[in-house]
Amino acid sequence: MHLSQPLQNKFTSILVVLAAIAAPQALAETAAEKGFAIAARSDRSDRGFTDSKVKLKMILRNAAGRESSRTLALNTLEVPDEDVGDKSIIVFDSPTDIDGTALLSHAKILEADNQWLYLPALKRIKRISSVNKSGPFVGSEFAFEDFTSLELNKYSYKFVKTEPCGDLTCDVVERTPRYEHSGYSRQLAWIDQTAVQVRKVDFFDRRGALLKTLEQKEWRQYDGKYWRAHLLSMTNHQIKKSTDLKFSDYKFGAGQRERDFKKSILKRLR
């Protein structure tokens, strides 16, 4: 069909207008998509570390400011598949009454994490119930689920805003646990735009009230690749208690294998 020049010009103008309207819609990113993309960049920036070992000190502080401390070691085995969580073991060295106490975690995504607690005084391995992971870990303000909750696909995401965070600029992303037995209704994570690491997290209880805040500080980069915070401070706003985790130097590529993270290993750790 042949169009006259005026009609052809009009038709071309209509196409240009339609293209201009459609382009922003095609390129527009929803808050959920943007939130996931930011969280994914942060999570994937740590890929490839294989395994790690680190010693740390746990400092517990009650509402009156009185402190007590514990020393422990944390071993982690990376599982590259994003649909399967990493594995870790925490072993306490002191004080004497909890020496040898160990927590083995096999993180899952939508299923309940597999976690076992070894109590040397009883020579007993206790499986942590799937509905009891929001309870405090050895009296600290860290819950059992806090040690396995960093897996990307454990949450749905929503971008909230961008704002300054100290000397950096952070994207604030809302994380909603996809696992029905989580002790949290949602979390707000501040992820910096420079190293794409999580600097702060607000945790909201199942009623929606602010429960705890985690601040991650004293960052160091290993091998020009892997960022680690060497001070984690968890503050419970509801009961006015706090717990600090102070980390020593990390060791990567320690040669750990799947067999080192089996339940049977717990009684042989001391």
N, C-alpha and C positions, 0 to 999 in steps of 0.2 A: 504494500500500500504506500502510495506517494503522498506525503504531507506537504502542504504549502509552507513557505518559509516562515510566516508568522506562527502557524500551528506547530511547526517543528521547533521553533524557538521556545514556545510556551511549554511544549512537552519536555524539552531539555531542562527548562527552569524547574518544572515540577520534580523531575528526577533528582536534580541537585538538592532541592529542599528536602525531599524524602531521605536522601542519603545523609544529609546533615542531621536530620532528626534521628535516624537509625544508628548512626555511628556511635554517639555517646552511650546509647542503650547497649550496643554490642560490646563496647569496651568497659562498661560500668561493672564494678566489682562489688558484690554484696558485702555486708558487714561480716557475714559468716565466712565467705570465701577469703576476705582479707585477713580476718582473724586466724583462720587455718594457715594461710600462707606465711604469716609472720611466725606463728608457732612452729611450723614445719622447718623454716629456715633456721630457727634456734636449735631445734632438736637435731637436725641433720648436720649442723656445724660440728657436732661431736662424733659423727660417724667415723668408724675405723680405728678407735683406740684399742680394740681387741680385749684387753683386760687391764685392771689396775689394782694396786694395793696402796693403802695409806693408813697411818696411825693418827689418832685424834684424841682430844680431851673433851669430855662433856662436863659442862658447868651448869648445875641446877641452882636456881635462885627462887626462894619463896617470896610471898607477898611482903614480908618484912625485910627483904634484902639479904637474908642469910644464905650462904652458899655452901654447896657440897660438890665434889667432883668425882669423875670416873674416867678411866682410860680404856680405850678400846681400839680395835683394828677393823677396817672395812676392806673386804676384797670383792671385786666386781668382775663379772664375765659378760662381755657384750654379746648380744644375740642380734645379728644384722637385720633379720627380718622384722619389719615394723609391726607385723601382726602377731609377733611373739615377744614377750618382755625379756629384759635382761635378768641375770641371776646375781645374787649377792649374799655374802655372809658377814655378819657383825659378831665379833668376839670380844668380850670384856676381860681386861687384865686386872683391874682394881676398881673398887676396894675388895678386900678379901672375901666378903660375903657373897659377891657376885662373880668372882674370878671364874672364868670358864663358861659363863652363861653365853649362849650364842643364839643368833636369829638367822635362819636361812630363808631367803625369799626367792621364789620363782614368780616374777611378775607376769600377769596375764593382761588381756586387754578388756574384754567385756565380761569374762568369767571372773570368779573370785581368785585373787592371788593365792598361790600356794605358799604358806609360811609355817615354819616349824620353830619352836622355841626349845632350846636344850637347857635344862636345869641341872647342873652337875651335882648339887647337894642331894637331889632325888634320883640322879642318874636316869632321868626321864626326858623323853622327847615329846613335847606337847604340840599338837597341831592347833594353829590359831583359827578360831571360827571365822567363817566368812562374814558374819554379822557383828563381829567384835573388833574389827580392825581400826575403829575410830578411837579406841581406848588408848591411854597414855603408855608409851613404851618405857619400861623400867622407871616409872615415876617422872619422866621428862614431859615437856610440852610438845614433843614430837609423837604423833600417833603411829601405830604400826603401818597404816597405809601411806604415811608420808615417805616411807623408805622405798616404795615401789610405784609411786604415783606420777613419775616423770615421763611415762610412755606417751608418745604423741597421740595415739588413737584411743586413749582412755577418755578423751574429752570431745565435746563439741565446742566450737569457738565462735566468738563474736568480737570484732574490732569495736573498741569503745571511743578512744581518743588518742591524741598525741600530746605529750606535755613534757616539760623539763623534769629530769630526775637527777639531782645533784648537778654535776658538770656535764651530764649527758642529756640526750633527748630520748625519751622512751615512748614506745607504742604500748598502750594499755589494752589488754585483751582479756575478755571474760571467758573463763573455762568452766564448762558445766560437766560434771562427771557423768559418764554414760553408764557406769556400773551402779546398779540400783542400791547397793548396800554401803555406798560411800557415806562417811560421816559429814560430808560437806554438801550443801545445796549448790554452791558455786564458788568460784575463786576469781580474783582479779590479779593478773600478772603484768608486771612492768618489764618490758623487754627492750633493751637499749638498741638503738639503730646503728651503733658502731660495731660492736662485737656480737650482736644479736644474742645476748645472754640475759637470763631472767635475774633482775636485780632485786625485785620485791614481789611478794605474793600476799594478798589479803584472803583469808579463809572465812567463809560464812557458814554458820551451823545450819542444821536442817530446818530450822525455823526462819532462816534468812537473816539472822543477826550476825554482826561481825564477831568472830570468835578469836582468831589469831592473826598475827602478821609475821611473815618470815622475811628477814633482810639478809641478802647475800653480799658479802664484802670481801676486801683483800684478794682481789682477783689476780691470778697469774696464768700465763700461757706456757704450755709445755710443747716442746718440739715445733714451735711455730704454728701449732694446730689447735691444741685442746685447751680450752679455758676451764679453770677450776677456781671456785671461791674458797678461801681458806678460813673464813669466819661465817658461820650461819647462826643467826640470832632469831629464835622463835619466841614471840611474846604473846601470852594469853591475856586478852583484854578483859575477859570475864572473871577470872580468878586472880589476876595480877601476878602471875608467876611467869618465869621465863627460863629458857635453856639456850646456852651457847654451845656450838660445836666448833672447836678450834683444830684445824687440820695441819699436819706436818707436810713434808714433801711427798708428792705422789710418785709412784713408780709404775710406768706403763710397760706393757709387753713383758709381764712377769712369767709368762709361760703357763698360766693356769688353763685347765681343761674342764670339760663337762664333769668328769669324775670327781673334781674337787668341789663340786656344788651339789652332791647327792646327799640325801638325808642321812645315809649311813656314816658320812664323814663327821657328823656333829660330835659323836662320842670320842673321836680320836683327835680333836683339835688341841687339847691341852698338852 
